[in-house]
Amino acid sequence: MRGACAAISCLLAALALPGCMRTTSPAASIQPRSDLESMAYGQAYAMAPAMPARHDAAYQLDAGDKLRVVVYGQEGLTNTYAIDAGGSITMPLIGAVPARGRTPSALAAEIGARLRNGYIREPSVAVEIDSYRPFFILGEVAAPGQYPYVPNMSVESAVAIAGGFTPRARRDRVTLTHTDGTGPSRMVVPLGTALDPGDTVQVGERWF
């Protein structure tokens, strides 16, 4: 009798086992639903391409800026354009478009309006900055001249890019010339002051 009970118990366990094996644990049924979850679960994911550095949305364009103009669905118009000395970019179909003093979004609206006027029914245009106009550093630095602007620069980093101060340089402050919609302005500033595209830094000579 005891042997028969043991046999029945074994049979029941054998029948239950396949069912247990088919049961999927809740953790295994969860599917990653985002890039962060994909990283957590060890799934392969693609990193977004690096975008061009962007300045403030209110940044005013000027000569020397290089722009990436995208006209969606129009490969012949999508390209990189430099703002010339006259303050304009020149595009196929619509020719010269004034850019100086405009923000990227305002320029995109102007390009769209011109394309809509007899060329493309509903153009979709985006403008982003590919590279900024250079800054200038003069006076008592090792290598004065013109240099490419990098976002979040300070006067101190501009001095470093120009090779550092000369032995005669005044090292606590400089003269900064900045030009905006109201015209140029000059001010004496400390080395930690933020630098904008197109600014001119003048490093003076100390008197002792």
C-alpha positions in Angstrom: 0.0 0.0 0.0 2.8 2.3 1.0 4.5 1.5 -2.4 1.4 2.3 -4.3 1.1 5.7 -2.7 4.7 6.5 -3.5 4.1 5.5 -7.1 0.9 7.7 -7.3 2.9 10.7 -5.8 5.6 10.3 -8.4 3.1 10.2 -11.2 1.4 13.4 -10.1 4.8 15.2 -9.8 5.7 14.1 -13.3 2.4 15.4 -14.7 2.8 18.7 -12.9 6.4 19.3 -14.0 5.8 20.0 -17.7 3.3 22.6 -16.7 5.8 24.3 -14.4 8.4 24.3 -17.2 6.0 26.0 -19.6 5.2 28.8 -17.1 7.0 32.0 -18.0 8.2 34.1 -15.2 6.9 37.7 -15.1 10.4 39.1 -15.3 11.0 37.2 -18.6 7.8 38.5 -20.2 8.7 42.2 -19.8 10.0 43.8 -23.0 12.2 46.9 -23.0 10.2 49.9 -24.1 12.8 52.6 -24.2 16.4 53.3 -24.9 17.1 53.4 -21.1 15.3 50.1 -20.7 17.3 48.6 -23.6 20.5 49.6 -21.9 19.3 48.1 -18.6 18.3 44.8 -20.3 21.6 44.6 -22.3 19.8 45.1 -25.7 21.7 46.6 -28.6 20.8 50.3 -29.2 22.0 53.0 -31.6 23.4 56.3 -30.3 21.9 59.4 -31.8 24.3 61.3 -34.2 26.1 64.2 -32.8 24.4 67.5 -33.6 26.1 70.8 -34.5 26.7 72.9 -31.5 23.9 75.4 -30.9 24.0 78.8 -29.3 21.1 80.7 -27.7 17.9 80.5 -29.8 18.0 84.3 -29.9 21.5 84.2 -31.5 21.8 86.8 -34.2 23.5 85.7 -37.4 26.3 87.6 -39.1 29.0 87.3 -41.7 31.3 84.3 -41.1 28.6 82.0 -39.6 28.1 78.8 -41.6 24.6 77.4 -41.7 23.0 74.0 -42.4 19.8 74.7 -44.3 17.5 71.8 -44.7 14.6 71.9 -47.1 12.8 68.7 -46.5 12.3 66.6 -49.6 14.5 68.9 -51.7 18.1 67.6 -51.9 19.1 70.2 -54.4 18.4 73.0 -51.8 19.6 71.3 -48.7 23.2 72.3 -48.1 25.7 74.2 -46.0 25.8 77.9 -46.7 28.2 80.6 -45.4 27.0 84.1 -44.7 29.1 86.4 -46.9 30.6 89.8 -46.1 27.3 91.4 -47.2 25.4 89.5 -44.6 23.5 87.1 -46.9 23.5 83.5 -48.1 22.9 82.6 -51.7 20.6 79.6 -52.5 19.5 78.0 -55.7 16.1 79.3 -57.1 15.8 82.2 -54.7 19.3 83.8 -54.8 20.6 86.0 -52.0 18.7 85.9 -48.7 19.6 88.5 -46.0 20.7 86.7 -42.9 22.6 89.3 -40.8 20.8 90.2 -37.6 18.2 87.4 -38.0 17.9 84.4 -35.7 18.1 80.9 -37.4 14.3 80.4 -37.0 13.6 83.8 -38.6 15.9 83.0 -41.5 14.1 79.7 -42.0 10.8 81.5 -42.2 12.1 83.9 -44.8 13.5 81.1 -46.9 10.2 79.2 -46.7 8.3 82.3 -47.7 10.5 82.8 -50.8 10.3 79.2 -51.9 6.5 79.3 -51.4 6.4 82.2 -53.9 6.2 80.2 -57.1 8.6 77.4 -56.4 7.4 74.9 -53.8 3.8 74.6 -52.6 4.4 74.0 -48.8 8.2 74.1 -48.1 9.4 72.8 -44.7 12.7 74.6 -43.8 15.0 74.3 -40.9 18.2 76.3 -40.3 20.8 75.3 -37.7 24.3 76.6 -37.1 27.1 74.4 -38.6 29.9 76.6 -37.2 30.1 80.0 -35.7 31.9 83.1 -36.9 35.4 83.4 -35.4 36.6 85.6 -32.5 39.6 87.8 -32.5 42.3 88.3 -29.8 44.8 91.1 -30.0 47.5 92.6 -27.8 49.7 90.9 -25.3 49.2 87.2 -26.1 51.7 84.8 -27.7 49.8 84.4 -31.0 47.2 87.2 -31.6 44.8 86.7 -34.5 41.5 85.1 -35.5 40.4 81.7 -34.1 37.3 79.5 -34.4 34.7 80.0 -31.8 33.7 77.2 -29.5 30.4 77.4 -27.5 30.8 78.2 -23.8 34.1 79.9 -24.2 35.4 82.4 -21.7 38.0 85.2 -22.2 40.4 83.0 -20.2 40.0 80.1 -22.6 40.5 82.5 -25.6 43.8 83.6 -24.1 44.8 80.0 -23.7 44.0 79.2 -27.3 46.1 82.2 -28.4 49.1 80.7 -26.5 48.8 82.5 -23.2 49.9 85.9 -22.0 53.2 87.5 -22.8 55.4 88.5 -19.9 54.2 92.2 -20.3 50.5 91.4 -20.3 48.0 92.6 -17.8 46.5 89.4 -16.5 43.5 90.4 -14.3 41.2 92.0 -17.0 40.9 92.7 -20.7 38.9 94.9 -23.1 36.1 93.1 -24.8 34.4 94.5 -27.9 31.0 93.0 -28.7 28.6 93.8 -31.6 24.9 93.2 -31.6 21.8 94.8 -33.1 22.5 98.1 -31.4 26.1 98.3 -32.7 29.5 97.7 -31.1 30.2 98.1 -27.4 33.5 98.0 -25.5 33.9 97.1 -21.8 36.6 96.1 -19.4 35.9 92.6 -18.1 37.5 89.9 -15.9 38.9 86.8 -17.4 35.9 84.6 -16.5 33.6 86.6 -18.8 31.7 84.6 -21.4 32.8 85.1 -25.0 30.4 85.3 -28.0 31.0 84.7 -31.7 32.6 87.7 -33.4 33.9 89.2 -30.2 37.3 90.9 -30.1 39.5 90.5 -27.0 42.2 93.1 -26.4 44.9 92.2 -23.9 46.6 95.3 -22.6 50.1 95.8 -21.2 50.8 96.3 -17.5 52.5 99.4 -16.4 54.9 97.8 -13.9 
